């Protein structure tokens, strides 16, 4: 039997959005715990399927409690459930992400705000040769599913050390290198959602393989892994 996302999970999140305070959560703690158990079963099925073509090292279920210390929004709980799946080994770079939220569910993958060393290495690769990454981004299935990198996460002008007139400046200006795909609530509750989600994750593999090669070698192609 195919594991599915229960509609009750979204009903809980909708109710939480209307009643985002600790007293309500305490009163509905059993609902929350039941939903988490169901969702974790789904996450386990995702890992099982991903391991058919990849190797997942860690599943991180993000807390429902919000960190409100530096936020103007003081509501204590997130009104979505999120999980990430980390690939195993230093030679496998990139990660898978899923957010479940009424009217705003999505999967994503790639490199969000990479550390400065990795960011510079990626930009230098694009500066030297952008042919392979452009072929990946232009693939019809990839483009249909994801479009391209989110241009919201770009610097306004050329990063330090790069020419604003470089032919690859549209790629070099990115601060993050991830893509995403939205799912409707109807898609989330459908019997084939697990299949559809995993197929979108699988579309990321050529991109992950390319970026893994970039981030584990220097500009001369020499491995950085012992």
C-alpha positions as CSV (number, residue, x, y, z in Angstrom):
1,X,0.0,0.0,0.0
2,X,1.3,3.4,-1.0
3,X,2.2,5.7,1.9
4,X,0.3,9.0,1.6
5,X,0.1,12.4,3.2
6,X,-3.0,12.5,5.4
7,X,-5.4,15.3,4.8
8,X,-5.7,15.6,8.6
9,X,-2.2,16.9,8.7
10,X,-3.2,19.9,6.7
11,X,-6.4,20.4,8.8
12,X,-4.2,20.6,11.8
13,X,-1.9,23.1,10.2
14,X,-4.8,25.2,9.1
15,X,-6.2,25.2,12.7
16,X,-2.8,26.0,14.1
17,X,-2.5,29.0,11.8
18,X,-5.8,30.4,13.2
19,X,-4.7,29.5,16.8
20,X,-1.0,30.0,16.9
21,X,-0.4,30.1,20.7
22,X,0.9,27.6,23.3
23,X,-2.4,27.0,25.1
24,X,-4.0,25.8,21.9
25,X,-1.0,23.6,21.0
26,X,-1.0,22.1,24.4
27,X,-4.7,21.3,24.1
28,X,-4.2,19.7,20.7
29,X,-0.9,18.0,21.5
30,X,-2.2,14.5,20.6
31,X,-3.3,15.7,17.2
32,X,0.1,17.1,16.6
33,X,1.8,13.9,17.7
34,X,-0.4,11.7,15.5
35,X,0.3,13.9,12.5
36,X,4.1,13.8,13.2
37,X,4.0,10.0,13.3
38,X,2.2,9.8,10.0
39,X,4.5,12.4,8.3
40,X,7.6,10.6,9.6
41,X,6.3,7.4,8.0
42,X,6.1,9.3,4.7
43,X,9.6,10.7,5.1
44,X,10.9,7.2,5.7
45,X,9.3,6.1,2.5
46,X,11.0,9.0,0.7
47,X,14.4,7.9,2.0
48,X,13.8,4.3,1.0
49,X,13.0,5.4,-2.5
50,X,15.9,7.9,-2.7
51,X,18.3,5.2,-1.7
52,X,17.4,3.2,-4.8
53,X,19.5,5.7,-6.8
54,X,21.3,7.7,-4.2
55,X,22.6,7.3,-0.6
56,X,20.9,9.3,2.1
57,X,22.9,9.8,5.3
58,X,20.5,11.9,7.4
59,X,16.9,13.0,7.6
60,X,16.4,16.2,9.5
61,X,12.8,17.1,10.5
62,X,12.7,20.8,11.2
63,X,11.1,21.8,14.5
64,X,7.6,23.2,14.6
65,X,8.7,25.7,17.2
66,X,9.9,29.0,15.7
67,X,13.0,30.9,16.8
68,X,11.4,34.3,17.6
69,X,14.4,36.0,19.2
70,X,15.2,38.2,16.2
71,X,11.8,38.2,14.5
72,X,9.0,40.8,14.6
73,X,6.6,37.9,14.2
74,X,6.3,36.4,17.7
75,X,3.9,33.5,16.9
76,X,5.5,30.5,18.5
77,X,4.9,27.8,15.8
78,X,5.6,27.3,12.1
79,X,2.5,26.6,10.1
80,X,4.3,24.2,7.8
81,X,6.3,21.0,8.3
82,X,9.7,20.7,6.6
83,X,12.3,18.0,6.2
84,X,15.6,17.7,4.5
85,X,17.5,14.6,3.3
86,X,21.3,14.8,3.3
87,X,23.4,12.8,0.9
88,X,26.2,10.6,2.3
89,X,29.9,11.1,1.9
90,X,32.1,14.0,1.1
91,X,31.9,13.2,-2.6
92,X,28.1,13.6,-2.7
93,X,27.1,17.3,-2.5
94,X,23.7,18.8,-2.6
95,X,20.6,18.1,-0.5
96,X,16.9,17.4,-0.9
97,X,14.2,19.4,0.8
98,X,10.4,19.1,1.2
99,X,8.0,21.6,2.8
100,X,4.3,20.7,3.4
101,X,2.0,23.6,3.9
102,X,-1.6,24.2,3.0
103,X,-1.6,26.0,-0.4
104,X,2.2,26.4,-0.4
105,X,3.9,23.0,-0.5
106,X,7.1,22.5,-2.4
107,X,10.2,20.4,-3.0
108,X,13.6,22.0,-3.5
109,X,17.2,21.0,-3.9
110,X,20.6,22.4,-4.4
111,X,22.9,24.8,-2.5
112,X,21.3,27.5,-0.4
113,X,23.8,30.2,0.8
114,X,26.9,28.0,0.4
115,X,29.9,28.9,2.6
116,X,32.2,31.5,1.1
117,X,34.8,29.0,0.0
118,X,32.3,26.9,-1.9
119,X,30.6,30.0,-3.3
120,X,33.8,31.3,-4.7
121,X,34.6,27.9,-6.2
122,X,31.3,27.7,-7.9
123,X,31.6,31.2,-9.3
124,X,35.1,30.5,-10.6
125,X,33.8,27.4,-12.4
126,X,31.1,29.4,-14.1
127,X,33.6,32.0,-15.0
128,X,36.0,29.5,-16.6
129,X,33.4,27.3,-18.3
130,X,29.6,27.6,-18.2
131,X,28.7,25.1,-20.9
132,X,27.9,22.1,-18.7
133,X,25.8,24.0,-16.2
134,X,23.8,25.7,-19.0
135,X,23.2,22.3,-20.6
136,X,21.8,21.0,-17.3
137,X,19.6,24.1,-16.8
138,X,18.4,23.9,-20.4
139,X,17.4,20.3,-20.2
140,X,13.7,20.2,-21.1
141,X,12.5,18.0,-18.2
142,X,14.6,20.0,-15.7
143,X,13.4,23.3,-17.1
144,X,9.8,22.2,-17.1
145,X,10.0,21.1,-13.5
146,X,12.1,23.9,-12.0
147,X,12.6,26.8,-14.4
148,X,16.0,27.9,-13.2
149,X,17.8,29.4,-10.2
150,X,15.7,31.8,-8.1
151,X,17.1,35.3,-9.1
152,X,15.9,36.7,-5.8
153,X,19.1,35.4,-4.4
154,X,21.5,37.5,-6.5
155,X,23.9,40.3,-5.8
156,X,22.9,43.5,-7.7
157,X,26.2,43.9,-9.5
158,X,29.3,41.7,-10.2
159,X,30.8,40.1,-7.1
160,X,34.3,41.3,-6.1
161,X,36.9,40.0,-8.5
162,X,34.5,39.3,-11.3
163,X,33.7,41.4,-14.4
164,X,30.2,42.7,-14.8
165,X,30.7,42.2,-18.6
166,X,31.5,38.5,-18.3
167,X,29.2,36.3,-20.5
168,X,28.4,34.2,-17.4
169,X,27.6,37.1,-15.1
170,X,24.0,36.0,-14.9
171,X,25.1,32.8,-13.2
172,X,28.0,34.3,-11.2
173,X,25.8,36.9,-9.5
174,X,23.8,34.1,-7.7
175,X,24.4,33.7,-4.0
176,X,22.4,30.5,-3.9
177,X,22.1,27.7,-6.4
178,X,18.9,25.9,-5.7
179,X,15.7,25.1,-7.6
180,X,12.2,24.3,-6.4
181,X,8.8,23.0,-7.6
182,X,5.4,23.8,-6.1
183,X,2.7,21.2,-5.4
184,X,-1.0,21.9,-5.0
185,X,-2.8,20.4,-2.1
186,X,-4.6,18.1,-4.5
187,X,-1.2,16.7,-5.7
188,X,0.0,16.3,-2.1
189,X,-3.0,14.2,-1.1
190,X,-3.0,12.1,-4.4
191,X,-2.0,8.4,-4.2
192,X,1.0,9.1,-6.5
193,X,2.5,12.0,-4.6
194,X,5.4,9.9,-3.4
195,X,6.2,8.8,-6.9
196,X,5.9,12.4,-8.2
197,X,8.0,13.8,-5.4
198,X,10.8,11.3,-5.9
199,X,10.8,11.7,-9.7
200,X,11.4,15.5,-9.1
201,X,14.2,14.7,-6.7
202,X,15.7,12.3,-9.3
203,X,15.7,15.2,-11.9
204,X,18.3,16.9,-9.6
205,X,20.9,14.1,-9.9
206,X,22.7,15.4,-13.1
207,X,22.9,18.8,-11.4
208,X,24.1,17.3,-8.1
209,X,26.7,15.1,-9.9
210,X,28.1,18.2,-11.7
211,X,28.2,20.4,-8.6
212,X,29.7,17.5,-6.6
213,X,32.5,17.3,-9.2
214,X,33.0,21.1,-9.0
215,X,33.1,21.3,-5.2
216,X,35.4,18.3,-4.7
217,X,38.1,19.4,-7.2
218,X,40.2,22.5,-7.8
219,X,40.1,24.6,-11.0
220,X,42.6,22.2,-12.6
221,X,40.3,19.2,-11.9
222,X,42.5,17.8,-9.1
223,X,40.6,16.1,-6.3
224,X,40.4,17.8,-3.0
225,X,39.3,14.6,-1.2
226,X,41.9,12.5,0.5
